Amino acid sequence: MWQLDPHTKAKHDLLKSYLGGWFPVLSSYNGRIVFLDGFAGPGRYQSGEPGSPLIALDTLLSHSYFDKMKCEFLFFFCESKKDRFESLTQQIEGYKEANQPWPKNVKVQLVNSEFSETATNLIDHLRNQKRRLAPTFAFVDPFGFSGLPMSILAELLSFDSCELFVNYMVDHVNRFATAGNVDHHLVDLFGTNEYKQVGSLPPGVSRQQFLHDLYERQLTGVCNFPYVQSFAMINKTGHIGYYLFHGTRGIKGVELMKEAMWKVDPGGGFKFSDRLAGQDVLFTDSAVDTDPLRRALLAQYSGRRVSITTLEQFTLIHTPYKKTHLRKPVLTPLERAGVIQVQRPGRSGFPDGTWITFP
Ligand SMILES: C[S@@+](CC[C@H](N)C(=O)[O-])C[C@H]1O[C@@H](n2cnc3c(N)ncnc32)[C@H](O)[C@@H]1O
């Protein structure tokens, strides 16, 4: 067991917030849904704080709509280290005992093996049965970058409603990318050897950004996730520790993750951040700086007339911002300053049916 850092706590808060929205949505139109924790850990941290498996279980069981969610929930926890696996098993047993009678529609399966092996067995089993994985939220949270091959993620999560939330340890990747001694892990991680170009980037191109963009491209291209968002975890010294990547095939998932990201404040000097229009965007709900969004919209739609719906979609899918950051913080000041022309169905605001002309 190890100590819970503020940034790990923030990651857990994110997971909790996201699953709090994902469980009711997915359970309303599926007979079965799966939460898969590929790198589950020992179950608790040093001072007793719950690890990701207990957080996922408890988000469901303590959900205010839990009684109304009639589908079957399968929790699949995979941990390769024997002592951590035993600790996790004990913690899960303890949690079950404390929550008797245990709901019949909640199943927990623990596996003491490597994620890639477990995933391969699952893929083979499903293939033999000519079945596909039920809608799955896969949480992949390794210490480094080995053991999470892109090809396995792609095959396992090929079904439309599957999603991926992965902790991409870019700092480690950056350190080893040109070392030459762990290339097989890196080729697995990316599903390509293009990462080697990191050694010969033109001046001014950041290695971390290059490695970020490559991973994003592979999640889109190889795993076939049309919507991939990422958030950097910035530590106290302003250094990027890791990126959290979320891949989904539904807009609802993008919206849920955005809500979670803007809600969770890591505190302790840590920050979530992303980049847009050449500027850093910090995820903090107080005094949100929407200037990067304003600049991105002006650049994207220069000389065009577009609907409010188009602007909302762009904001949600192609920027780190939420829909609520669009109207009052950005469009209203642009209209007041006479920068944009607005044609609206009513007298005020930006309701559906509004058209905006950009300079
Ligand atoms: C960062 S910790 C996970 C923490 C946990 N997700 C949480 O939030 O509480 C990573 C865990 O993955 C385990 N692990 C390392 N390599 C693995 C692999 N190839 N397959 C499964 N588990 C692995 C480690 O033993 C460790 O417990």
The ligand as an SDF file (V2000), in Angstrom:
LIG
                    3D

 27 29  0  0  0  0  0  0  0  0999 V2000
   -1.1540    2.7620  -10.3060 C   0  0  0  0  0  0  0  0  0  0  0  0
   -1.4870    1.2550   -9.5530 S   0  0  0  0  0  0  0  0  0  0  0  0
   -3.2190    1.1390   -9.6610 C   0  0  0  0  0  0  0  0  0  0  0  0
   -3.9580    1.9820   -8.7020 C   0  0  0  0  0  0  0  0  0  0  0  0
   -5.4390    1.8180   -8.7740 C   0  0  0  0  0  0  0  0  0  0  0  0
   -5.9320    1.9040  -10.1400 N   0  0  0  0  0  0  0  0  0  0  0  0
   -6.1280    2.8670   -7.9390 C   0  0  0  0  0  0  0  0  0  0  0  0
   -6.4560    3.9230   -8.4870 O   0  0  0  0  0  0  0  0  0  0  0  0
   -6.3420    2.6460   -6.7790 O   0  0  0  0  0  0  0  0  0  0  0  0
   -1.0100    0.0810  -10.7420 C   0  0  0  0  0  0  0  0  0  0  0  0
   -1.2330   -1.3560  -10.3150 C   0  0  0  0  0  0  0  0  0  0  0  0
   -1.1050   -2.1820  -11.4650 O   0  0  0  0  0  0  0  0  0  0  0  0
   -0.4320   -3.3690  -11.1000 C   0  0  0  0  0  0  0  0  0  0  0  0
    0.1740   -3.8870  -12.3370 N   0  0  0  0  0  0  0  0  0  0  0  0
    1.3970   -3.6190  -12.8670 C   0  0  0  0  0  0  0  0  0  0  0  0
    1.5230   -4.2130  -14.0600 N   0  0  0  0  0  0  0  0  0  0  0  0
    0.3670   -4.8560  -14.3050 C   0  0  0  0  0  0  0  0  0  0  0  0
   -0.1290   -5.6130  -15.4090 C   0  0  0  0  0  0  0  0  0  0  0  0
    0.6150   -5.8370  -16.4970 N   0  0  0  0  0  0  0  0  0  0  0  0
   -1.3850   -6.1050  -15.3470 N   0  0  0  0  0  0  0  0  0  0  0  0
   -2.1610   -5.8740  -14.2510 C   0  0  0  0  0  0  0  0  0  0  0  0
   -1.7370   -5.1720  -13.1810 N   0  0  0  0  0  0  0  0  0  0  0  0
   -0.5000   -4.6590  -13.2090 C   0  0  0  0  0  0  0  0  0  0  0  0
    0.5540   -2.9330  -10.0580 C   0  0  0  0  0  0  0  0  0  0  0  0
    0.9220   -4.0380   -9.2440 O   0  0  0  0  0  0  0  0  0  0  0  0
   -0.2290   -1.8620   -9.3050 C   0  0  0  0  0  0  0  0  0  0  0  0
   -0.8920   -2.4090   -8.2150 O   0  0  0  0  0  0  0  0  0  0  0  0
  1  2  1  0
  2  3  1  0
  2 10  1  0
  3  4  1  0
  4  5  1  0
  5  6  1  0
  5  7  1  0
  7  8  2  0
  7  9  1  0
 10 11  1  0
 11 12  1  0
 11 26  1  0
 12 13  1  0
 13 14  1  0
 13 24  1  0
 14 15  1  0
 14 23  1  0
 15 16  2  0
 16 17  1  0
 17 18  1  0
 17 23  2  0
 18 19  1  0
 18 20  2  0
 20 21  1  0
 21 22  2  0
 22 23  1  0
 24 25  1  0
 24 26  1  0
 26 27  1  0
M  CHG  2   2   1   9  -1
M  END
$$$$
